Amino acid sequence: MFPQNGAKVPEIRFDGFTYDWEQRKLGATNTFFTDGNYGEAYPKSSDMTDSGSGVPFLTGGNLKDGKLSLDGASYITPEKHSKLTSGHLLEDDIVIAVRGSLGALGYVNTDNSGWNINSQLAILRTDKSELYGKFLIQYLLSWTGQNELLKRQTGSALKQLPIGAIKDVEVPITSIAEQEKIGEYFDSVDHLITLHQRKCDELKKMKKYMLQNMFI
């Protein structure tokens, strides 16, 4: 669903769309970039709390298959969160790991809005009149997108993906209407995968229970 090898249109396309696509560097779009490098304001141990009273403070380990996960998440106090405004997540943001789990991505939906990020992560916030976040993340999750990101990593012992390098990544752009169609399509596929995964997990638990109780 994305143009390949210099083509101006993808091989697979929804009906009703005929325009040529264009390639543009992320830095040439109106996308806003920021990260969780808060300097001296970075949370200390006294700023950490539990899930009952805190705000999720995400690391690279919380980015899984294009989603944000709270498995093993840390939490900061609401007071500290209110001071770290550059890391506040908004719906349709894309979170990307720039240290550690390089290239890992997570899409911010309604449930994740208002969370915060640590120094391993950065935020891509697109201009919705130009680039739809739900579309962009699907491209960045593709083999081509991941290759574009990872070939720009720097460092040897401690590899990083600087924001300046991310801005240099070329992305395909089509009309907002087509972007929305593609983004929603892949979102529905991801939803089906999640449902089937849950069903699979439930069947595995049932099998384990039966195996433990059907033999003497």
URCOR-V306824 format. One record per pair of residues at least 24 apart in sequence whose C-alpha atoms are under 6 Angstrom apart, sorted by sequence separation. I is the first residue (numbers start at 0). J is the second residue. D is the distance in Angstrom with one decimal. If there is no record, write none. Layout:
i=I j=J d=D
i=I j=J d=D
This chain:
i=53 j=77 d=5.9
i=88 j=112 d=5.2
i=96 j=120 d=4.5
i=49 j=74 d=5.7
i=88 j=113 d=5.0
i=95 j=120 d=5.6
i=48 j=74 d=5.5
i=87 j=113 d=5.5
i=88 j=114 d=5.4
i=95 j=121 d=5.3
i=47 j=74 d=5.7
i=48 j=75 d=5.5
i=87 j=114 d=5.8
i=94 j=121 d=5.7
i=47 j=75 d=4.4
i=48 j=76 d=5.9
i=87 j=115 d=5.0
i=94 j=122 d=4.7
i=46 j=75 d=5.6
i=47 j=76 d=6.0
i=86 j=115 d=5.1
i=93 j=122 d=5.7
i=46 j=76 d=5.7
i=86 j=116 d=5.5
i=93 j=123 d=5.1
i=92 j=123 d=5.9
i=92 j=124 d=4.9
i=59 j=96 d=5.5
i=67 j=105 d=5.2
i=65 j=104 d=5.0
i=66 j=105 d=4.2
i=65 j=105 d=4.2
i=66 j=106 d=5.3
i=59 j=100 d=5.6
i=65 j=106 d=5.9
i=91 j=132 d=5.2
i=62 j=104 d=5.6
i=62 j=105 d=5.2
i=134 j=178 d=5.5
i=134 j=182 d=4.3
i=133 j=182 d=5.0
i=35 j=86 d=5.7
i=55 j=114 d=5.3
i=56 j=115 d=4.9
i=57 j=116 d=4.7
i=58 j=117 d=5.7
i=56 j=116 d=5.1
i=57 j=117 d=5.8
i=98 j=159 d=4.9
i=97 j=159 d=5.5
i=97 j=160 d=4.5
i=35 j=116 d=5.5
i=35 j=117 d=4.7
i=36 j=118 d=4.6
i=35 j=118 d=4.2
i=35 j=120 d=6.0
i=34 j=120 d=5.9
i=34 j=121 d=3.9
i=33 j=121 d=5.6
i=34 j=122 d=5.9
i=33 j=122 d=5.3
i=32 j=122 d=5.7
i=32 j=123 d=5.1
i=31 j=123 d=5.9
i=31 j=124 d=5.0
i=30 j=124 d=5.5
i=30 j=125 d=4.2
i=30 j=126 d=5.7
i=29 j=126 d=5.6
i=26 j=166 d=4.1
i=25 j=166 d=4.7
i=24 j=167 d=5.5
i=25 j=168 d=5.9
i=24 j=168 d=5.3
i=24 j=169 d=4.1
i=23 j=169 d=5.2
i=23 j=170 d=5.5
i=22 j=170 d=5.5
i=22 j=171 d=4.6
i=21 j=171 d=5.7
i=21 j=172 d=5.3
i=20 j=172 d=5.6
i=20 j=173 d=4.9
